[in-house]
Amino acid sequence: QVQVVESGGGLVQPGGSLRLSCAASGSIGTIYAMGWYRQARGNQRELVATITSGGYTNYAESVKGRFAISRDNAKNTVYLQMNSLKAEDTAVYYCKAVYNDMKVGWGQGTQVTVSS
């Protein structure tokens, strides 16, 4: 059993910054990739950014140049630095881990609200 736990969400003004963290723990042999997804009210869940164990990153076009994903393999932790936040970034942000025999674990989500 693997637990995936996010933290760091909150309320921020437009143009502000937030840093999300996600830690995976439990019966982990190998984590192949971790990533962030988000779901705004009334919308489907969408990819924000992913990073492989080798450091390869992938970003949604809407966040390129504003968000940065990073990873601490020793701690099975991934971070999402979000800068220049916009109202349209408001969503529940979910962390995903792909581990062992390509199993997938999701966190419970953390709310990010961008509003003045």
C-alpha positions as CSV (number, residue, x, y, z in Angstrom):
1,Q,0.0,0.0,0.0
2,V,1.3,3.4,-1.0
3,Q,0.2,6.7,0.5
4,V,0.4,9.9,-1.5
5,V,-0.1,13.1,0.5
6,E,-0.2,16.7,-0.8
7,S,0.3,19.9,1.1
8,G,0.8,23.6,0.5
9,G,-2.4,24.8,-1.1
10,G,-4.2,27.9,0.0
11,L,-5.5,31.3,-1.0
12,V,-3.2,33.7,-2.9
13,Q,-3.7,36.9,-4.8
14,P,-3.3,37.1,-8.6
15,G,0.4,37.4,-9.4
16,G,1.4,35.6,-6.2
17,S,3.2,32.4,-5.7
18,L,2.6,29.1,-3.9
19,R,4.7,25.9,-3.5
20,L,3.0,22.5,-3.4
21,S,4.6,19.4,-1.9
22,C,3.7,15.8,-2.4
23,A,5.3,12.8,-0.6
24,A,4.8,9.2,-1.4
25,S,5.3,6.6,1.3
26,G,4.7,2.9,2.0
27,S,5.5,-0.2,0.0
28,I,7.5,1.6,-2.6
29,G,10.1,-0.2,-4.6
30,T,10.7,2.2,-7.5
31,I,8.8,5.4,-8.4
32,Y,9.0,6.0,-12.2
33,A,7.2,9.3,-12.3
34,M,5.3,11.8,-10.2
35,G,3.2,14.6,-11.3
36,W,0.6,17.2,-10.7
37,Y,-2.9,17.4,-12.1
38,R,-5.7,19.8,-11.3
39,Q,-9.5,19.9,-11.5
40,A,-11.5,23.1,-11.5
41,R,-15.1,23.1,-10.6
42,G,-17.2,21.7,-13.5
43,N,-14.1,20.7,-15.5
44,Q,-12.3,17.4,-16.1
45,R,-9.0,16.7,-14.4
46,E,-6.0,17.9,-16.4
47,L,-2.3,17.5,-16.4
48,V,-0.2,20.3,-15.0
49,A,3.3,18.9,-14.9
50,T,5.1,15.6,-14.6
51,I,8.7,14.5,-13.8
52,T,10.3,11.2,-14.3
53,S,12.9,9.6,-12.0
54,G,15.5,10.7,-14.5
55,G,14.4,14.3,-14.3
56,Y,12.5,14.6,-17.6
57,T,9.7,17.2,-17.2
58,N,6.5,17.9,-19.1
59,Y,4.2,20.9,-18.7
60,A,0.8,21.9,-19.8
61,E,1.0,24.8,-22.2
62,S,-1.0,27.0,-19.9
63,V,1.6,26.8,-17.1
64,K,4.9,26.9,-19.0
65,G,7.2,29.6,-17.8
66,R,5.2,30.1,-14.6
67,F,5.3,26.7,-12.9
68,A,8.3,24.5,-12.1
69,I,8.2,20.9,-11.0
70,S,11.1,19.3,-9.1
71,R,11.7,16.1,-7.3
72,D,13.8,14.7,-4.4
73,N,14.2,11.0,-5.3
74,A,15.7,10.2,-1.9
75,K,12.6,11.5,-0.2
76,N,10.0,10.3,-2.8
77,T,8.8,13.9,-2.8
78,V,7.8,16.1,-5.7
79,Y,7.3,19.9,-5.6
80,L,5.4,22.4,-7.7
81,Q,6.5,26.0,-7.6
82,M,3.7,28.1,-8.9
83,N,4.5,31.8,-9.8
84,S,2.5,34.5,-11.5
85,L,-0.7,32.8,-10.5
86,K,-3.9,33.6,-12.3
87,A,-7.6,33.2,-11.4
88,E,-7.8,30.4,-13.9
89,D,-5.3,28.4,-11.9
90,T,-7.9,28.0,-9.2
91,A,-8.5,24.3,-8.8
92,V,-8.0,21.3,-6.6
93,Y,-4.4,20.0,-7.3
94,Y,-3.8,16.3,-7.2
95,C,-0.5,14.5,-7.0
96,K,0.0,11.2,-8.9
97,A,2.8,8.7,-8.4
98,V,3.6,5.8,-10.8
99,Y,5.5,3.1,-8.9
100,N,6.5,-0.5,-8.8
101,D,4.7,-2.5,-11.5
102,M,3.3,0.7,-13.0
103,K,0.8,1.0,-10.3
104,V,-0.8,4.4,-9.8
105,G,-1.5,6.3,-6.6
106,W,-3.3,9.5,-6.1
107,G,-3.4,12.0,-3.3
108,Q,-6.5,13.4,-1.8
109,G,-6.0,16.8,-3.4
110,T,-5.2,20.3,-2.1
111,Q,-7.2,23.4,-2.9
112,V,-5.5,26.4,-4.6
113,T,-7.6,29.5,-4.9
114,V,-6.3,32.6,-6.7
115,S,-8.4,35.6,-5.9
116,S,-8.2,39.2,-4.8
